[in-house]
Amino acid sequence: MTRILVADDEERIRRLVCDFLKKEGFATLEAGNGREALDIFSHSPVNLVILDVMMPECDGWSTCREIRKESDVPIIMLTARGEESDELFGFELGADEYISKPFSPQVLVARVQALLRRMGNGLKHLERFEGLEIDKEARYVNVDGTRLELSPKEFELLTYLAENEGKALSRDQILNAVWDYNYYGDPRTVDTHIKKLRLKLGAKGELIRTVRGVGYRFEVNHA
C-alpha cells in the first residue's frame, strides 16, 4: 500500500488531508512538526511526503532539506504564503509540488496521484522476477506459471520486498511497512513469515536473502 507522510502542526488540516487520502486507498502517517516527521521518515518506508512550511521545532524548508540528503521521495509543500520567491526556494530545496493554503483537499489528492504516476511509484501493476510473477492489482503470485496460495500478509510482505529490490531492509522497517507503523509486536514475526514465504516460493525463495545483523534483501540476478 502506498504510504504518505503528512506533516502539519494544525491538527484539523492534517486530519482532513489524511481522511481524503485514506478514502482514495492511501495509508497515512501523521507528524505535528518537522522533527517528528524526520523521525517517522527515518524509521518507516514512505512513498510521498506532504510538508507544511510553517511548523515548530523544524520548519518545512529544513525538513525538506534533510529528507533530500538521503532520499528522492516525492515532496509536496503546503504554505499559507503564495509568493513566487517562496515557491522558487522550495523547488531549489528539492520540492516537487507547491500548494498554497487554503486549498481543496480533492485537488491535493489529485496532485498526489499525478505526482506518484510521474515518479513511477513502487512496483508496477505486473512484475516478473526470474519466473516469479507478482500482480499487485489482482493480488496473485505465480512461480513458473503455477499460482501460489499466499495469505494477505505473505502477499504484502513479498510485494514490499520486491518494491525495494536490492535494498537491505531491517526487521523494524518491514514491520512498519507490512504490519503498520504502530505495531509493537515481536520482530521475530518477520522471521516467521519470511520462513513460510520462502517455503511457498520453493526455489524462488532464494530471491529473499538474509542480511546478517540487519534483516532481508530481495535480490535478482539481472545478468
C-alpha positions, 0 to 999 in steps of 0.5 A: 500500500502506498504510504504518505507522510503528512506533516502539519502542526494544525491538527484539523488540516492534517486530519482532513488531508489524511481522511481524503487520502485514506478514502482514495486507498492511501495509508497515512502517517501523521507528524505535528512538526518537522522533527517528528516527521524526520523521525517517522521518515527515518524509521518507516518506508514512505512513498510521498511526503506532504510538508507544511512550511510553517511548523515548530521545532523544524520548519518545512524548508529544513525538513525538506532539506534533510529528507533530500540528503538521503532520499528522492521521495516525492515532496509536496509543500503546503504554505499559507504564503503564495509568493513566487520567491517562496515557491522558487526556494522550495523547488531549489530545496528539492520540492516537487509540488507547491500548494498554497493554503487554503486549498481543496483537499480533492485537488491535493489528492489529485496532485498526489496521484499525478505526482506518484504516476510521474515518479513511477511509484513502487512496483508496477501493476505486473512484475516478473522476477526470474519466473516469479510473477507478482500482480499487485492489482489482482493480488496473485503470485505465480512461480513458473506459471503455477499460482501460489496460495499466499495469505494477505500478509505473505502477499504484502510482505513479498510485494514490499520486498520486491518494491525495494529490490536490492535494498537491505531492509531491517526487521523494524522497517518491514514491520512498519511497512507490512504490519503498520507503523504502530505495531509493537509486536515481536520482530521475530514475526518477520522471521516467521513469515519470511520462513513460510514465504520462502517455503511457498516460493520453493526455489524462488525463495532464494530471491529473499536473502538474509542480511546478517545483523540487519534483516532481508534483501530481495535480490535478482540476478539481472545478468 
